[in-house]
Amino acid sequence: MNKLLQFLQYIYLVFGVLFLYNAVSKWSEDRNAAYISLGFSCIAVFMFFFRRKYTKRFRDRGKL
């Protein structure tokens, strides 16, 4: 289960890259949709670092 949770945090990076690609491809056609995709990309990258930080904190919790 722990390996699965470590793998799932990288899914956020994959979605961040996909949303960034979507934003770049829609930039010249529809700026509002591109801004929404950029927002989702930023949220996905933030969630990756957030989950990584709390996974490390949870892992190191018992090492006091």
Secondary structure, DSSP 8 states (H G I E B T S, - for coil): -HHHHHHHHHHHHHHHHHHHHHHHHHTTT-HHHHHHHHHHHHHHHHHHHHHHHHHHHHHGGGG-
